[in-house]
Structure formats: structure tokens, C-alpha cells
Amino acid sequence: MTEPSDAQLGHEERPAGTQIPNSDVWVVIPLYNEATVISGVITGLLPTFPNVVCVDDGSRDGGALIAYRAGARIVTHPINLGQGAALQTGFEYARERGASFVVTFDADGQHRVEDAEKMVQRARKEDLAIVFGSRFLDNRTKPGALKKIVLKTAVAVTNWTTKTRLTDAHNGLRVIRQDALRQIQLKQDRMAHGTEIIVQLGRTRLPYAEEPVEVLYTEYSKAKGQSLLNSVNILIDLLIR
């Protein structure tokens, strides 16, 4: 698929020499059958993050074309390989384009652009290699009692197995600096990639922090059953590894 020009994407023309904010940042979005929401996710990101790549992981709903028309770059897996594989492909794409930072962002509209921007700013200001988003550092996110129990259990298992001290180990919103990114090689293609990425980042011994973020459990995500099912899948993957 040929990448569109900035004019086709609706990017404003700027005078020569003008610095584009966050032009050294790539947002990586694993994309699998999210045609109904992905356009809004991308158009929400582009004013703050001009570089967005969606890794279409074998979607069957035309979401890749919608994402492309909304302004994202597209990399395609012909078959579904899993979210871990999609992230790794996106990381490689961003590295090849000289990204200083990568933001991992979900395709279903659960993450807030404002939170991602704050995380990038904090990474720059505090010289952090990794910033993990945490929905448990404040009270904005309302996951529901059962989901919260499952997620907290997953955090405890992850912290025990990885020797880290995180409050939210499987939040898809992260900021990763280029020196940390070079050391990631994800092999887990299912939900266990969330633990794998923490293990690999921890081994870098690079500075990291958590940032309070809000996860939006929308009617769309609830209708898909993702809010609890993904949490259970994470826990199962952790326990069988």
C-alpha cells in the first residue's frame, strides 16, 4: 500500500525550518477488526502526534483502508499473528524511521491522547527510557469490581515473576525511548506479550516511571466483551507460562 502525502493526509503545510511538535515520536497501534472506531482514534491523535502507524494484523473488516484514509501509515500482516507480533512489527517500522520515542496505543478508543502527550513530556523532562500508563494511580478509571480483581491479580503475578514494582502491568499505553526500544524483541504473540515487554524493559536497567492515565471503558468495548475477557486472558497466559 502506497503511503499518502502530507497534503493527502490533511497535514498543514509549514514554513521551511519549522519544528513539528513530536515529529520524533511514532504512535504504534495494533489493529484487528476495529473498523467502526479506528478513524476517530487516528484523527484524535494526529494533531498531537503526526506519525501514526497501524499494524493491520489480518483484519477482515476493511479497517486498514479506513485507517489509511484517516491519515495513518499502514503495515499489514496477511494473517492474524497476535498483538505481540503486531507491536514488534510496529517497533521495527518506527526504529527504521529514526523514532526517538514510541507510544503504544490501543485501537479501540480506550486511551486518551492527553495522557500519551503527558507521558512523552515526562519522558523528555525526566530523562526516562520508559513510562508506563497506570489506571490505578488515581480514581478516574472505573473498571468494575470483577475486572479490577483480575487486573490486580495479574499485576501481582507479573511483579513477582519480573521483579518489578508496577501498579498496572498490562496497560497498553506506554512510552518507550529509542535506547530501550532497541532491546525489545517480542516472541509472545498472545496477551502474555504484556509481561514479556516488562521483563525485557526491566533487563535494560534504564530509568522508568508510571504515569496516572484514564482508561475509557466505552459502550463499544463493553459490547465486544473486551473489558473483562482480555483481563482473564492475560491472567491465564501468565499462569500457564
N, C-alpha and C positions, 0 to 999 in steps of 0.2 A: 504494500500500500504506500503510495507516494505521500510524503508529508506536505501539508498545506503551507503556504507562505504566511508571514505575519499578517499581511493585509487580508488574506482569506480567513484567518482566524479572528479577525476583528481587533488585533492589537494596534494600539495607537502608534502612529509614526512619531519618532522623537528626533530632536536635533542631534547631529553627529556629536559624539563625545558625552552625551547624556547617560548617566548611570541609571540602569533599570533596577529598581529595588528587587532584591532576592534573585537576581539573574544567575547567581551561582548555586541556586538551590533547585533540585529536581524533586517533584512530588511523584511518588510511585504508588499506583493504585492497581491492585489485583482485581480483575474484572471477570465475573462469571454470572451471566444471566441477570443483569441489573438494568435492563433497557429502560425501564419506566422512571428511574431516578438518576441515572448517571449524568445526563446532560446538566441537570441542576447542580450536581456536585462539582462538575468541571467549571461551569460558568461562575460558581461561587468562589472557586479557587483562583482563577486566572488574574483577577485584578491585584491579588497579593503575591501570587506565585506564577510567573509567566511560563514556567516549564513544568508541564504535567505529562506523564507517560502512563497510559493504561496498558497493562499486560492482559490481553484478552485470552483467558485460559479455557479455550474451547467452547465459548458461549454459543448458544443456538438461537438466541432471540434478537439478533441484529444489534446488540448493544455496542459492539465495536465501531460500527458505522456511525451510530448516534454520538459516541464519544469523540470520534474523529471530527464530525461536523461541529461539535461543541467547542473544539479547539485543542484537544489532547493529541499527543503523538501516540501511535498505536504499535505495539509489538504483539504478535499473535502466536499462541500455541495451537497447533491444529487439533489437538485433543486435550481434554482436561487432565492436567498434571497435578493440581492441588495448589493451595495458596502459598506454601513454602517455595515451590518451584517458580511460581509467578513472581514472588518477591525477589528471588535470586536473579531471574531474568531482568527485572527492573533495575536491580542494583548494578548489574553489569552494563546495562544501557546507560545509566547515569554516570558511572565511572568513565566510560568511553567518551563522554561529553564533558569531562572535567568538573563534575559537580564538587563543590566544597562541602555541601550538606545534602542529605536525602531525607525527605519526610515520607514516612509510610502512612497511608491514608485509606480508610475503607471506602468502598464504592456505594454503600447503601445509605449514605446520608447521616450516619450516626456521629460523625466527628464535626467539630466546629473549626472553621478557618482561623478564627481569632485565637483559639488555643494553639494551633500549629504555629502561627506567627509569633506568639509569645514564647513558645519553646525555642524557635530558631533564634530569636533575640537573646534569650537567656544563654543559649549555647555560645553565641558570639561574645557576649558581655563577660561571662564567667569562664571562658575558655574550656567548655565542656565538650567531650567527644560524643556523649550520648545523653539525650534527655528522654526519659520515659514518661508518657502521659499516665496519670493515675486518677481514676474516678472516685477513689476512696480518701483523698486528702481534703475534700470539702464535702458539703451536703447537696450539691447541685444535681447529681445523678441519682435517679430513682430506679434502681434495678429490680425491685421487688424482693421479698424476703427469701424465697427459694433460690433465685438466681444469685443473690448475694452470698448465701451459704456455700453454694457450689463454687463461686469465684474465689471466695476467701479460702476454701479448702485447696483449690488449685494453687493459690498464692503460697500457702503453707508448704505444699509438696514441692513446688518449684524452688522456694527459698532453701528448703532442706537439701534438695538434690543439687542445686547450683551454688550453694554457699553465698547467696546474695541476700540482700535485705530490702526487698521491694514491697510496696503495699498493693500493687496491681500488676501482676506479672504477665497478663495476656491482653493488654490493651493494644489495639492495632495502631494507635497514634504514637509515633516515635520520631525523633530527630537523630540522625547518625552522621557524624563528621567523616570526611574522606579517609582519614587515617584508620578509623575503626572499620569503615566500610570495606577497606581492602582486605581485612582479616576475616570477613564473613564468607562462609561457603556452606549454604544451607543444603542439607541432604534430606531432611524430613519434609515430605510433601503434604502431610495432613496437618491437623491443628497443633501437633507437637512441635512444629517449627517455632512456635512462640517461646517454648522453653529452650530450644536449640539456639535461638538467636541470643538469648540471655547468657547461656553458657559461653558462647563464642565471644560475645562482647566482654563478659567478665574476665576471660583469659587475656584480653588485651591490656588489662591493668590501667586503662585510660580513665580519666575522670568522668563520672556520670552523676546525674541527679534525676529526681522525679518532679514533675510539674502538675499541679491540680488542673484537671480538664473535666469537661462535662460530656458525657456520652448521651446522645439523644435516642431514646427507645421510641421510635416513631410507630404510627399505626402500620406503616408499610413493613417495617422489620418485624413487628409482632405478628403480622399476618403470615409472614414467611416462616414463623416459628424459630427464628434465629436467636432471639434473645436468651432463651434457656437452652435450646438444643446445642448451640455452639459451646456453651459453658460445660455442658455434660460431656460433649465430645472431647473437649480439652482435658477434662479430668480423666476420662477413660484412657486417652492417649498417654497421659502422664503415668498412670498406674500400670500400664502394660509394657512400658519401655524397659 
